[in-house]
Amino acid sequence: MKILVINCGSSSVKYRLFDIKNAKNFLLLAKGLIEKIGQRVSLFTHIPADEEGLKKKKVNIHNHQEAISLIIKALVTNGRRGILQSKDEIGAVGHRVVHGAEEFTGSTLITNDVVKSIKRSSRLAPLHNPPNLAGINAVKRIFGGVPQVAVFDTAFHQTLPRHAYLYGLPYKYYMKYHIRRYGFHGTSHRYVALEAAKKLKKPLNSLRLITCHLGNGCSITAVNRGKSIDTSMGFTPLEGLLMGTRCGDIDPAIILYIMKTEKLNPDEMNDLLNKKSGLKGVSKVSSDMRDVLAAAKRGNKLAKTAFDIFIYRIKKYIGAYLAVMGGADAIIFTAGIGENVEVVQNKALCGINRLIGKKTRILVIPTDEELLIAQDTFAIVKKNKKQKGIK
């Protein structure tokens, strides 16, 4: 079965096309990205799996439906030859959906009721769920009745116990507005946990793992016997570690103080916390760890401070989750920084050797959320066909 995986952002669409025979037999056929949707000039990168990366092509894309139509055209024609003979070869489409609230504990076949649920959850993820829905609706218009599957970032963390997901607020706000810790990057944390079990040659349900997803957005999860029992991101992706442009953990009173003294409205404060803080805000250099490290090596004290805060937060969360689980069989680093910046791995673990013990493995595992989305999509569509008696 050929499965198209789509990840729609507010002004972008990432995609991958897989040919999957079964859960263990898969082949990447193509991948790509459309950026700056709705702007004067959009950018399109399309990379067939058997070719080297192509340069970005300037295109004019107004919305997500036009973007997905262009992706299908590239997959079918691709200049000299087509990866597909027809779009009808695509047997299913898997979507990354950021927020499933408390309604979804796993990936699911998209129905009208599921679409309504994703819409309801948009109030919790106003920047993410609407473009996710735009992708779902675009596929429906282009492909008609082809099966679609939603894979939620929040689903993996629905196993958190109440004492881990509730905040110290009046309980009525949880009941009325569903304010709680949801956690994000769930697909990435689940993927690397599964891969760690393979590397350790042990069942996932026998392991205690700490998974560190460190990219522009960062989160750490305690995975106890295959289940997420705590995670650093909270009601939104703003909580937890210091990130590229997000502040992470902060005293809530600071927000009120800055809003009052700087006379900022809620939208301006939200922009400050999410887009002007983190590595970028502290270092005054960049949100990119490579730039921050380069500046620190040149003697930039603020860049060095930003790096130190970044490492300190990681170390605190690893220590906390070691305490929560009573140790760990492995600590896993993944995503752009986690996979590629060795100094982050070394510094984050420095000084806690006595806590982790000699038997704790340190693993670097490249994440592949798109592959897991494709595998979930394959399994769900196959199960649905079997239930309907379709071969």
N, C-alpha and C positions, 0 to 999 in steps of 0.2 A: 504493500500500500504506500502510495506517495502522499506525504503529509507536509503541508505548508504551515510553518510556525510564524506567527505574526506578533510583534510587540509594538503597539502604537503609543507614542508619546504625544504631547500636545502639538508638536510641529514636526514629528518624525515618524517613520515606520522602519523598524528593523525586521528582517525576515531571513528564514532559512528553509530550504526544501530538502526533505529527507525521503529516502526510499527505505521503508522498514518492512522486513519479512516477519520478524518476531522481536521480542523484547531484547534479544542479544545480537540480532543481525540487522544492522542499520548502515546506511550509506548516505553521506552528505553529498547532495547534488549541486547546490548553489547557495549563496548567501548574499546579503546586500543591505543597503541602507538608503533611505530617502530622507534628506534633511531640509529644514527651512520651508516646510509646507505652509502655503498661504503668503509667503513673502514674495518680493518682486522676482527673485531668482532662487529656485530650489536646486539642490544638489543630489545627484543619483550615483550611487556606487553599486555595481553588480559584478559579482565574482563567481563564475562557475568553478566547481571544486577542482577541476583538472587544469585550471589556468591560473596564472599569477594575477595578482590584484590589478584591476583596471583603474584608471584615473577617474576622478569624479567628473561627472558630466552635468552641465548646466541644463536644467529643464524648467518648465513652468507648471507647477502643481498647486491647485487652489485648495484641495481638500483631501481627506483620507481615501475617498472612493477613487479619485483620480490617481492617487499614489498606488493603491493596490491594483488598479487597472494597468498601470505602467509596469508594475512588478510582473504581472501575468504575461504581458506582452514580451517582456525581456526573457522570461522563462520559456516561452513558446518559440520566439524567433531568434533572439540572442545573436543578431547580426548574421554570421555565416551559417549557423545551424541552431536548431532548437533543442533545449534540454528536454522539453516535452513536445509531443506532436499536437496536443490539444490540452486546454485547461481542464477538460473532463477527466484527464488522468489523475488529477488531484482528488484523492479519496476522502480527505478530511482536512480540517484547518484547526490548529490549536492556537489559543490566544493567551498571552500573559495578561491577567487582570490583577491589578494591585490590591484592591480591597474587597473582601467577601464578608466583612463584618463577622457576626456570630452565626450566620446562616450556612456557611460552607466549611466543612472540616476536611475537604479533599477536592480534587478536580471533578468536574461534572460536565455532562452533555448539556449544551446550551439549548434551552427551550424558551418559550415566551415568558414563563414564570421566572426563569433564571435571569433573563434580560431585565425584568421588573426589579428583581432583587439587586442586581448590579446598579440599576438606577437609584434605588433607595440608598445604597452604600456610597453613592457619589457625594452625599453631604459630608461623609467622613474623609473622602479623598477627592476633593473638587478639581484638583489639577491632574489626576490620573485616570479615574474611572470614566469620565466623559470621553476622552480619546480612545480608551479601550473599547467602549461601546460603539464609537464611530467605526472602528475597525470591524467589529462584529456585524454591524448593519451594512457596511460596505461589502463584506464577503457575501452576505445574504442576497444583496441586490445583484452582485456579479455572478455568483455560483448557484443561486436558487436554493435547493434543498440539501446541498452538501453538508454532512455532519460537522458541527463545530463544537469544540470543547474549551471550557474556561479553566485555566490553572491559576489559582489565587496565591499571591504572595503571602497572605495572612493565614492560609489554611493550615500550614504546618504547625503554627503556634497555637492552634485551638486546643491543644492538649495541656496548656499551662494551667496549673491549679489556681483556684480562686485567690489564695493568699499571694500569688505571684502576679495575677493580672489586675486585681483591684487596687485603686489608689486610696489614699487616706482622705477622701472627700466624703461629704454626706452621701449616704447610700442612694438617696433619691436621684442623684445625678447619673448613677449607673442605670437605674431602672428607667429613668425618663429619657436620657440622651445616649445611653450605652457607652458612657465614658469609662474606658478600661485600657489596659495594655493589649495591643493587638500584635505588635511585632511585624517585621517586614523581611524582605530577602529570603522568605521561607523556602522558595524553590531552590535557591543556591545552597542554603544550609542543609536541606534534605538531600540534594545531589551529592555534596561532598561527604556527608555522613555515610551514605550508601557506598561511595567509593572507598572510604576509609575502612569500612567493614571488609571489603574485598581485599584491600592491601594487608589488613591484619589477619585475614583468613579466619574470621570469627563472625558469628551471627550478630547482626546489628542490635538485636534485642538483648545482647549480653554485654554491651559496651557502654562506657561513660565517655562522652566526647565533648570537647569544647571547640566549636567551629567559629573561626574568625573571618568574616567577609569584610575585607578592607579594600575599598576602592574610593571613588569620589564620595559615595555614601558608605558608611561603615556600620556594621553590627556584629555582635558576638552572641552566640546561643549555647546554652547548656542542653545537650542532647543525652538524656538518660534512658538507656535501653530502647533506643529508636524514637523516643518522644521528646519534643521540645518542652522543657520544664521551666525555662526562663530565657529571656532575650533582652538585649539592651535597648532596642527601639521600643517605643511605647504606643500611646494613642495616635501619634503621628511618627514619621521617620526622623523627627527633630531630636528626640531624646537619645541619650546614651553617649557614645564616643564623640570626640572631636572629629569633624569631617572636613571635606574640601571647603564648603561654604556654610555648613550648619554648625551651630554652637555646641550641640550636645547637651549634657546635663547642666542645668542652671537653676539657681534659686529663683522661684517664680516672682518674688518681690522685686528682683532686679528689673524684670519686664515692666512692672507698674512704675517703678522709679524712673526708668528711662523715658517711658511714654509721657510721664508727667513733666519731667524737667526739659525734655527735648520737644515736647508738644507734638508727639507722633500719634497718628491715628492707627487703628488696628492693622490696616493693610500695610502701612509703612513699617510698623514694628515686625510684622510677619516677614516682610522683605529683608529687614535687617538680620533677623534670626536665621533665616533660611538661605539667603543669598550673599550676605556681606560679612558673615562671621566665619568660624572655623579657622582652618589654616590660612585662608585668604585674609580674614579680618585681623588675626593676631600678627601674622608675619608682615602684612602690608606688601607682600611680594606676589603671591599666586595661590590658587587653590590646588595646584598640581604639586604633589610631593617631590617630584624630581626637581622642580624649580626651587622649592623650599630648601631641600638638601644642598643644592648647589650654592644658594645664597648663604646658608649656614657655614659651609666650608670656606666661603670668602670672608667670614667673620661677621656676618649680619646677626646681631644679637637677638632681634625679634624673630628671625627665621629659626634660630636655634631654640628659642622659647616655644614657638609653635610646635616644633618637632618634639620637644620634651613633654609638652602637654599631651600631644597625640599618643606618645608611648606610655605615659603615666596612666592615662585612661584605660588603655588596652590591658595594662598590667593589673589594674584594680579589678576590672571585670573578670579576667582570668582567675585571679585570686578568689574573688567572690564565688565563682562557679565551682572552683575546686572545693571550697567549703560547703557549698550547697549539695554537691554530689559525693563528697567524701573522697575526692581524688578524681583522676581521669586516666583512661587507657590511652588517649591520644589528644593532642592539641593540633588543630588543623588550620593552616593559613590558606586563604584563597582570594580571588579577585585581583584587580590590577596591582595594588600595592602589596597585598598579602602574598601573591605569587612571585613577584618580580623584585621587590626591594628587600634584600637579605638583611640589611642593617635594621630594618623594622622588626623582623623576626628575632634577631639576636638580642636587640635591646629590650624587646617586650618580655623575653624570657629570662633576661639577666637578673640574678638575685632571687629567683623563685625555684631554683633547682631542688632545694630541700622540700619544697611543697609538692612538686610534681612527682618526685620519686624516679628511680632508675628505670622502672618498667614503662613509664609514660613515653609514648612515641611522639615525636614532632614530625608532622607531615605537611608537605606543600602539595595541594591538589588543585589543579586548574578547574574552575567551575564551568559547567555547561548547562545552563538553565534551559536553553532551547532544545537540547537533546532530551532532557527530562520531560519537557512539555510535549515533545513529539511522542515519547514513549507512553506518557499518560493518555494522550489522544488516541494512539493506536489501541491501547488496552480497553479504553472505554468504548470506542466505536466497535471494536470486535465483540465485546461483551453485549452491547446493545443489539448488534446484528444476530448474535446467537440467541438472545432472548426472543427475537422476532422470527427466528427460524430462517434467517437469510444467510446464504453461504458467501 
